[in-house]
């Protein structure tokens, strides 16, 4: 028998014979915090319920005007390979979120069911990297106050990210470089038992003599993984297989 095993047996025997030791063990077990279980599945975001039909989704949110080209494309492509439907940011109104006018983009599978959505906007107006990063921080603080933030464990390439703090004191990760591109995120929130989650990703492009700087703000809201996803189109024309949901 190894020495460590023998020592454990001796300690166990001593504890079993000592009422005080038994009480201390019981107290320590009672004081130990219980493991928090993952949150319940995320069923909706604002007016949009995961699994709702295309026809219900397009009328669910007052103030939203859908991109005309996307709309026609969806009507033609949903039964073949699903589609993505974006709101027209110039013609749509949504209540501000952390001071930002973010609009939805909806993802549908071949059954015409809503599986995921993205809330975001592209900001220009002469934006610089610091302003874009500040917007990321405000969204981070808002989402953290609503859902809590999942701890981030850097792996591989992620270790090249620098750790930053928002104005509200919340941690986020940003690429070391801000020119020509800065990436802030991805930060995850409310990772549910069924795999659904909310994520924040912000990207800044510095622009050039031909293009102006842009700040891409995106909140990704993934519905339940039990919903089958549409295939993903790749640039070479090939498609991945649909996610069947596990």
C-alpha positions as CSV (number, residue, x, y, z in Angstrom):
1,X,0.0,0.0,0.0
2,X,1.3,3.5,-0.9
3,X,2.1,5.8,2.0
4,X,-0.4,8.4,0.8
5,X,-3.2,5.7,0.9
6,X,-2.2,4.5,4.3
7,X,-2.3,8.1,5.6
8,X,-5.7,8.7,4.2
9,X,-7.0,5.5,6.0
10,X,-5.5,6.7,9.3
11,X,-7.1,10.1,8.9
12,X,-10.5,8.6,8.0
13,X,-10.4,6.3,11.0
14,X,-9.5,9.2,13.3
15,X,-12.3,11.3,12.0
16,X,-14.8,8.5,12.5
17,X,-13.8,8.1,16.1
18,X,-13.8,11.8,16.9
19,X,-17.3,13.5,17.2
20,X,-15.6,16.9,17.0
21,X,-13.9,16.0,13.8
22,X,-17.1,14.6,12.3
23,X,-18.9,17.9,13.2
24,X,-16.1,19.9,11.5
25,X,-16.4,17.8,8.4
26,X,-20.1,18.3,8.3
27,X,-19.7,22.1,8.8
28,X,-17.2,22.3,6.0
29,X,-19.5,20.4,3.7
30,X,-22.4,22.7,4.5
31,X,-20.3,25.8,4.0
32,X,-19.0,24.6,0.6
33,X,-20.9,26.5,-2.2
34,X,-23.2,24.4,-4.3
35,X,-22.3,24.2,-8.0
36,X,-24.4,26.5,-10.0
37,X,-26.4,24.8,-12.7
38,X,-26.5,26.2,-16.3
39,X,-29.4,28.6,-16.9
40,X,-32.5,27.4,-18.6
41,X,-32.7,27.4,-22.4
42,X,-33.0,30.9,-23.9
43,X,-36.3,30.9,-25.7
44,X,-36.4,34.4,-27.1
45,X,-34.8,37.8,-27.6
46,X,-37.2,40.8,-27.5
47,X,-40.1,40.0,-29.8
48,X,-38.3,37.1,-31.5
49,X,-39.0,33.6,-30.3
50,X,-36.7,30.8,-31.4
51,X,-38.5,28.3,-33.6
52,X,-41.1,30.9,-34.8
53,X,-41.9,30.8,-38.5
54,X,-40.6,33.3,-41.1
55,X,-44.1,34.7,-41.5
56,X,-44.5,35.4,-37.8
57,X,-40.9,36.8,-37.4
58,X,-41.2,39.4,-40.1
59,X,-44.2,41.0,-38.4
60,X,-43.1,40.4,-34.8
61,X,-41.2,43.7,-34.2
62,X,-42.9,47.1,-34.8
63,X,-40.6,49.6,-36.4
64,X,-38.5,47.1,-38.3
65,X,-38.3,47.4,-42.1
66,X,-36.6,44.4,-43.7
67,X,-34.0,44.7,-46.4
68,X,-35.9,44.2,-49.7
69,X,-33.2,42.1,-51.4
70,X,-32.8,39.9,-48.3
71,X,-36.6,39.5,-48.1
72,X,-36.9,38.3,-51.7
73,X,-33.9,36.0,-51.4
74,X,-35.4,34.4,-48.3
75,X,-38.7,33.7,-50.0
76,X,-36.8,32.0,-52.8
77,X,-34.2,30.1,-50.8
78,X,-35.7,29.1,-47.4
79,X,-36.9,25.7,-48.6
80,X,-33.6,25.0,-50.4
81,X,-31.0,26.1,-47.8
82,X,-32.5,28.5,-45.3
83,X,-31.6,32.2,-45.3
84,X,-30.5,35.3,-43.5
85,X,-32.8,38.3,-43.2
86,X,-31.4,41.7,-42.2
87,X,-33.2,44.8,-41.1
88,X,-32.7,48.0,-43.1
89,X,-30.8,50.2,-40.6
90,X,-31.8,53.4,-42.4
91,X,-35.5,52.7,-42.3
92,X,-35.9,50.8,-39.0
93,X,-36.4,52.0,-35.5
94,X,-35.5,50.1,-32.4
95,X,-35.2,51.3,-28.8
96,X,-31.6,52.0,-28.0
97,X,-29.5,49.4,-26.2
98,X,-26.7,50.8,-24.1
99,X,-27.2,54.0,-26.1
100,X,-26.9,52.3,-29.5
101,X,-29.5,51.8,-32.2
102,X,-28.9,48.1,-33.0
103,X,-31.0,46.2,-35.5
104,X,-31.6,42.5,-35.9
105,X,-30.5,40.0,-38.5
106,X,-32.4,36.7,-38.4
107,X,-31.3,33.2,-39.4
108,X,-33.8,30.6,-40.6
109,X,-33.4,26.9,-41.4
110,X,-35.0,25.1,-44.4
111,X,-38.2,24.7,-42.4
112,X,-38.5,28.5,-42.2
113,X,-37.9,28.4,-38.4
114,X,-35.9,31.0,-36.6
115,X,-32.7,29.4,-35.2
116,X,-30.4,32.3,-34.3
117,X,-30.2,36.1,-34.5
118,X,-27.6,38.9,-34.5
119,X,-28.2,42.4,-33.1
120,X,-25.8,44.9,-34.4
121,X,-24.8,47.9,-36.5
122,X,-21.9,49.4,-38.4
123,X,-20.8,52.7,-37.1
124,X,-18.8,55.2,-39.2
125,X,-19.0,58.9,-38.5
126,X,-15.2,59.2,-38.4
127,X,-15.0,56.6,-35.6
128,X,-11.6,55.7,-34.2
129,X,-10.3,52.6,-32.4
130,X,-10.7,54.1,-28.9
131,X,-14.3,55.1,-29.6
132,X,-15.1,51.7,-31.0
133,X,-13.5,50.0,-28.0
134,X,-15.5,52.2,-25.6
135,X,-18.7,51.2,-27.3
136,X,-17.7,47.5,-26.8
137,X,-17.2,48.3,-23.1
138,X,-20.6,49.9,-22.7
139,X,-22.3,46.9,-24.3
140,X,-20.2,44.6,-22.1
141,X,-21.4,46.4,-19.0
142,X,-25.0,46.3,-20.1
143,X,-25.0,42.6,-21.0
144,X,-23.1,41.7,-17.8
145,X,-25.7,43.5,-15.7
146,X,-28.5,41.5,-17.5
147,X,-27.0,38.1,-17.7
148,X,-23.6,37.8,-16.0
149,X,-20.4,37.1,-17.9
150,X,-18.9,33.7,-18.5
151,X,-15.2,33.3,-17.4
152,X,-12.8,33.4,-20.3
153,X,-10.0,30.8,-20.5
154,X,-7.4,31.8,-23.2
155,X,-6.2,29.0,-25.4
156,X,-3.6,28.9,-28.2
157,X,-4.0,32.0,-30.3
158,X,-6.3,33.6,-27.7
159,X,-3.2,34.2,-25.6
160,X,-2.2,36.9,-28.0
161,X,-5.2,39.0,-26.8
162,X,-4.6,41.7,-24.1
163,X,-6.9,41.9,-21.1
164,X,-8.8,45.2,-20.6
165,X,-11.4,46.6,-18.2
166,X,-14.6,48.4,-19.2
167,X,-15.7,51.6,-17.5
168,X,-17.9,49.4,-15.3
169,X,-15.0,47.3,-14.2
170,X,-15.8,44.2,-16.4
171,X,-13.0,42.2,-18.1
172,X,-12.8,41.8,-21.8
173,X,-10.1,40.7,-24.3
174,X,-8.8,42.7,-27.3
175,X,-6.3,42.1,-30.0
176,X,-2.9,43.8,-29.3
177,X,-3.1,45.5,-32.7
178,X,-5.7,48.2,-33.5
179,X,-4.4,49.0,-37.0
180,X,-5.5,48.1,-39.6
181,X,-7.9,45.9,-37.6
182,X,-8.9,45.7,-33.9
183,X,-11.0,42.8,-32.5
184,X,-12.6,43.0,-29.1
185,X,-14.3,39.9,-27.7
186,X,-15.7,37.3,-28.1
187,X,-17.3,37.6,-24.6
188,X,-19.9,35.0,-23.7
189,X,-23.0,35.5,-21.5
190,X,-25.7,33.2,-20.3
191,X,-24.4,29.9,-21.7
192,X,-27.5,27.7,-21.3
193,X,-27.8,24.0,-20.6
194,X,-28.8,23.3,-24.2
195,X,-25.8,25.2,-25.7
196,X,-27.7,28.4,-26.5
197,X,-25.8,31.5,-25.6
198,X,-25.3,35.2,-26.0
199,X,-21.9,36.6,-27.3
200,X,-20.5,40.0,-28.0
201,X,-18.0,40.7,-30.7
202,X,-16.7,44.1,-31.8
203,X,-14.4,44.7,-34.8
204,X,-12.8,48.0,-35.9
205,X,-11.2,48.6,-39.3
206,X,-9.0,51.6,-39.7
207,X,-9.9,52.3,-43.3
208,X,-7.6,53.7,-46.0
209,X,-7.4,56.6,-48.4
210,X,-10.3,55.0,-50.2
211,X,-12.5,53.7,-47.3
212,X,-13.5,55.3,-44.0
213,X,-13.0,53.7,-40.6
214,X,-15.8,51.4,-39.4
215,X,-16.8,49.9,-36.1
216,X,-18.8,46.6,-36.3
217,X,-20.9,46.0,-33.2
218,X,-22.5,42.5,-33.0
219,X,-24.4,40.7,-30.3
220,X,-24.9,37.0,-31.3
221,X,-27.9,35.2,-29.8
222,X,-27.8,31.5,-30.4
223,X,-31.1,29.6,-29.9
224,X,-31.4,26.0,-28.6
225,X,-29.1,23.6,-30.2
226,X,-32.0,21.2,-30.7
227,X,-33.1,23.4,-33.6
228,X,-31.6,22.2,-36.9
229,X,-29.4,24.8,-38.6
230,X,-29.2,25.7,-42.2
231,X,-26.1,24.7,-44.1
232,X,-23.3,27.3,-44.2
233,X,-22.3,28.7,-47.5
234,X,-18.5,28.8,-48.2
235,X,-16.8,31.1,-50.7
236,X,-15.9,28.2,-53.0
237,X,-19.5,27.2,-53.4
238,X,-19.4,24.2,-51.1
239,X,-21.7,23.9,-48.1
240,X,-21.3,22.3,-44.8
241,X,-23.9,19.9,-43.5
242,X,-26.7,21.2,-41.4
243,X,-26.4,21.0,-37.6
244,X,-29.0,18.4,-36.6
245,X,-29.0,19.4,-33.0
246,X,-27.4,17.2,-30.4
